Amino acid sequence: MSARRNAKRPENSDRRGFPRPPLWLNLLLLLLGIGGVLFARYHRDRVSHEYADVLVEQQRTPGGAKKIKNELAAMDLSKEALKKELEARASFLSSLKSENFYLSIDTQRKKLRFYYGDKVLREGDITIGESKSVQAPSGNWTFVPVKGSFPIEAKIVDYDWKVPDWVYVLNGQQVPKEPQTIQGGLGKYVIFLPHGYVIHSRPSDDSPLKGAKPGSIMASEDDLRPIWERIHNGTPVYIF
């Protein structure tokens, strides 16, 4: 019994094992593994971010172009009007990729939007001055709602407006012998565009002009006041 008890078992036979790696090597391998995981995550996030930007850009431009096409198809425009509409919208789409402040006037939805690049910083309702033809002592006046891409030529607060005679004729009033000058006659805030067009707030109570100037744009003081310091001579305005 004792001989059997003292006999070596097969699993107890002498065997050579591999030497255990030193601690510093284990730590090095661990650090390399962690570094590889972190780099892979960083690379994945970076690729995802860049791809997302590309995807958004690709979706935005064709989508915008398709939207423009559908809207223009629903409009009854002359060749010249269609040309101005296309120019304004093409310039507007191009500005979405910029890093500048600018204004857009959406005459279909009757909205004024203040942009920085493709971000809308302010949006408000507008009134569009109607088309008018007026025969006044100073001559014949024709006002057509403006469309196109324009730079701001000037901006004035509490503009002293020399009231033109066509305003009185339009109101069915007698033209005064001496021209009247009324502070705020076009509104507290007035943005001047080329060819006599303006974006203005509501005229003062003393003004014979009631509402939007024919062919021009009227916005509220509450919408023009916050953006006033951000717009200057040369700031683009896209009206479509």
C-alpha positions as CSV (number, residue, x, y, z in Angstrom):
1,M,0.0,0.0,0.0
2,S,2.8,2.4,0.9
3,A,4.7,1.7,-2.3
4,R,1.6,2.4,-4.3
5,R,1.0,5.5,-2.3
6,N,4.5,6.8,-2.9
7,A,4.5,6.1,-6.7
8,K,4.7,9.1,-8.9
9,R,1.6,9.9,-10.9
10,P,2.1,10.5,-14.6
11,E,0.9,14.2,-14.2
12,N,3.7,14.8,-11.7
13,S,6.4,13.8,-14.1
14,D,9.1,16.5,-14.7
15,R,8.0,18.9,-17.5
16,R,9.7,22.0,-18.9
17,G,7.5,25.2,-18.9
18,F,7.9,28.4,-20.8
19,P,9.4,31.2,-18.7
20,R,6.9,33.8,-17.4
21,P,7.3,37.2,-19.3
22,P,8.6,40.0,-17.2
23,L,6.2,42.6,-15.7
24,W,7.5,45.4,-17.9
25,L,6.6,43.5,-21.0
26,N,3.1,42.8,-19.8
27,L,2.6,46.5,-19.1
28,L,4.0,47.5,-22.5
29,L,1.7,45.1,-24.3
30,L,-1.3,46.5,-22.2
31,L,-0.4,50.1,-23.0
32,L,0.0,49.3,-26.7
33,G,-3.4,47.6,-26.7
34,I,-5.1,50.5,-25.0
35,G,-3.4,52.9,-27.4
36,G,-4.6,50.9,-30.4
37,V,-8.2,51.0,-29.1
38,L,-8.1,54.7,-28.5
39,F,-6.6,55.5,-31.9
40,A,-9.1,53.2,-33.6
41,R,-12.0,55.1,-31.8
42,Y,-10.5,58.5,-32.7
43,H,-10.1,57.5,-36.4
44,R,-13.6,56.1,-36.5
45,D,-15.1,59.3,-35.0
46,R,-13.0,61.5,-37.3
47,V,-14.1,59.6,-40.4
48,S,-17.7,59.6,-39.2
49,H,-17.6,63.4,-38.6
50,E,-16.0,64.1,-42.0
51,Y,-18.4,61.8,-43.8
52,A,-21.4,63.4,-42.0
53,D,-20.3,66.9,-43.2
54,V,-20.0,65.6,-46.8
55,L,-23.3,63.8,-46.5
56,V,-25.0,66.9,-45.3
57,E,-23.5,69.0,-48.0
58,Q,-24.5,66.6,-50.7
59,Q,-28.0,66.3,-49.4
60,R,-28.4,70.1,-48.9
61,T,-27.4,71.3,-52.3
62,P,-29.4,68.9,-54.5
63,G,-32.3,69.2,-52.1
64,G,-32.2,72.9,-52.4
65,A,-31.9,72.8,-56.1
66,K,-34.9,70.4,-56.4
67,K,-36.9,72.7,-54.1
68,I,-36.1,75.7,-56.3
69,K,-37.0,73.8,-59.4
70,N,-40.4,72.8,-58.0
71,E,-41.2,76.3,-56.8
72,L,-40.2,77.9,-60.1
73,A,-42.3,75.4,-62.0
74,A,-45.4,76.6,-60.0
75,M,-44.7,80.3,-60.8
76,D,-46.0,82.2,-63.9
77,L,-42.8,84.2,-64.7
78,S,-41.6,86.1,-67.7
79,K,-38.2,85.3,-69.1
80,E,-36.6,88.3,-67.5
81,A,-38.4,87.6,-64.1
82,L,-37.3,84.0,-64.3
83,K,-33.7,85.1,-64.9
84,K,-33.7,87.4,-61.8
85,E,-35.3,84.7,-59.7
86,L,-32.7,82.1,-60.7
87,E,-29.8,84.5,-60.1
88,A,-31.1,85.4,-56.7
89,R,-31.6,81.8,-55.6
90,A,-28.3,80.6,-57.1
91,S,-26.5,83.3,-55.2
92,F,-28.4,82.5,-52.0
93,L,-27.5,78.8,-52.2
94,S,-23.8,79.8,-52.7
95,S,-24.0,82.0,-49.6
96,L,-25.1,79.0,-47.5
97,K,-21.6,77.7,-47.7
98,S,-20.0,81.0,-46.6
99,E,-19.1,82.4,-43.2
100,N,-20.8,85.8,-43.7
101,F,-23.9,87.6,-42.5
102,Y,-26.6,88.3,-45.1
103,L,-30.3,88.7,-45.5
104,S,-32.8,86.7,-47.5
105,I,-36.3,87.8,-48.4
106,D,-38.6,84.8,-49.2
107,T,-41.5,86.5,-51.0
108,Q,-43.4,83.2,-51.4
109,R,-43.5,82.6,-47.6
110,K,-43.3,86.3,-46.8
111,K,-40.3,85.8,-44.5
112,L,-37.2,87.9,-43.7
113,R,-34.3,85.7,-42.5
114,F,-31.0,86.9,-41.2
115,Y,-28.2,84.3,-41.8
116,Y,-24.7,83.6,-40.8
117,G,-23.6,81.0,-43.3
118,D,-26.3,78.4,-43.4
119,K,-27.6,79.2,-39.9
120,V,-30.8,81.3,-39.5
121,L,-30.2,83.8,-36.7
122,R,-33.4,85.7,-37.0
123,E,-36.7,85.2,-38.8
124,G,-39.7,87.4,-39.1
125,D,-42.8,88.2,-41.2
126,I,-42.8,90.8,-43.9
127,T,-45.2,92.8,-46.0
128,I,-44.5,93.1,-49.7
129,G,-45.4,96.4,-51.4
130,E,-47.8,95.9,-54.2
131,S,-47.2,96.7,-57.9
132,K,-48.3,100.3,-58.6
133,S,-48.4,102.7,-61.6
134,V,-48.9,106.3,-60.6
135,Q,-49.2,109.4,-62.8
136,A,-47.9,112.3,-60.7
137,P,-46.9,115.9,-61.5
138,S,-43.3,114.8,-61.4
139,G,-43.9,112.1,-64.0
140,N,-45.1,108.5,-64.3
141,W,-44.0,106.1,-61.6
142,T,-44.1,102.3,-61.9
143,F,-43.3,100.1,-59.0
144,V,-42.7,96.4,-59.4
145,P,-41.8,94.1,-56.5
146,V,-38.1,93.7,-56.5
147,K,-36.3,90.4,-57.1
148,G,-32.7,89.5,-57.3
149,S,-29.4,89.8,-55.4
150,F,-28.3,93.2,-54.1
151,P,-25.8,94.8,-51.8
152,I,-27.0,97.2,-49.1
153,E,-26.2,100.7,-50.1
154,A,-27.0,102.4,-46.8
155,K,-28.9,102.1,-43.6
156,I,-30.4,105.0,-41.6
157,V,-32.4,105.2,-38.4
158,D,-35.2,107.8,-38.2
159,Y,-34.6,108.9,-41.8
160,D,-35.9,112.4,-42.7
161,W,-38.0,111.4,-45.7
162,K,-38.8,114.0,-48.3
163,V,-42.2,112.7,-49.3
164,P,-42.5,112.3,-53.2
165,D,-45.6,113.6,-54.9
166,W,-46.7,110.1,-56.0
167,V,-47.5,109.2,-52.4
168,Y,-50.2,111.8,-52.3
169,V,-51.6,110.9,-55.7
170,L,-51.7,107.2,-54.6
171,N,-53.7,108.2,-51.6
172,G,-56.1,110.4,-53.6
173,Q,-54.8,113.5,-51.8
174,Q,-53.8,116.9,-53.1
175,V,-50.1,117.3,-53.6
176,P,-48.8,120.1,-51.3
177,K,-47.1,123.1,-52.9
178,E,-44.0,122.6,-50.8
179,P,-42.5,119.1,-50.4
180,Q,-42.9,117.8,-46.9
181,T,-40.0,116.2,-44.9
182,I,-41.1,113.7,-42.3
183,Q,-38.8,112.0,-39.8
184,G,-39.5,108.3,-39.8
185,G,-41.7,108.8,-42.9
186,L,-40.4,105.4,-44.2
187,G,-40.2,104.0,-40.7
188,K,-37.6,104.0,-37.9
189,Y,-35.3,101.6,-39.7
190,V,-34.6,101.9,-43.4
191,I,-32.2,99.7,-45.5
192,F,-31.5,101.2,-48.9
193,L,-31.1,98.9,-51.9
194,P,-30.2,99.8,-55.5
195,H,-32.8,101.4,-57.8
196,G,-34.7,103.1,-55.1
197,Y,-35.9,100.0,-53.3
198,V,-35.9,99.7,-49.5
199,I,-36.5,97.4,-46.6
200,H,-38.2,99.5,-44.0
201,S,-40.1,99.3,-40.8
202,R,-43.7,100.6,-40.4
203,P,-43.9,104.4,-41.3
204,S,-44.6,106.9,-38.5
205,D,-48.1,108.0,-37.9
206,D,-47.3,111.4,-39.4
207,S,-46.4,109.8,-42.8
208,P,-48.8,109.8,-45.7
209,L,-47.3,106.4,-46.6
210,K,-49.4,103.7,-44.9
211,G,-47.8,100.3,-45.0
212,A,-45.1,99.0,-47.3
213,K,-43.7,101.2,-50.0
214,P,-44.9,99.9,-53.4
215,G,-42.5,97.3,-54.7
216,S,-40.4,97.3,-51.5
217,I,-40.3,95.3,-48.3
218,M,-41.7,96.2,-44.9
219,A,-40.5,94.3,-41.7
220,S,-41.2,94.9,-38.1
221,E,-39.0,97.1,-35.8
222,D,-38.6,94.1,-33.5
223,D,-37.0,92.0,-36.3
224,L,-34.8,94.8,-37.7
225,R,-33.5,96.2,-34.4
226,P,-31.6,93.0,-33.3
227,I,-29.7,92.7,-36.6
228,W,-29.1,96.4,-37.2
229,E,-25.5,96.4,-35.9
230,R,-24.6,93.3,-38.0
231,I,-25.6,94.7,-41.4
232,H,-23.5,97.3,-43.2
233,N,-23.0,98.8,-46.7
234,G,-22.3,95.8,-49.0
235,T,-24.1,93.2,-46.9
236,P,-25.8,90.9,-49.4
237,V,-29.6,90.8,-49.7
238,Y,-31.2,87.9,-51.7
239,I,-34.8,88.5,-52.7
240,F,-36.7,85.6,-54.3
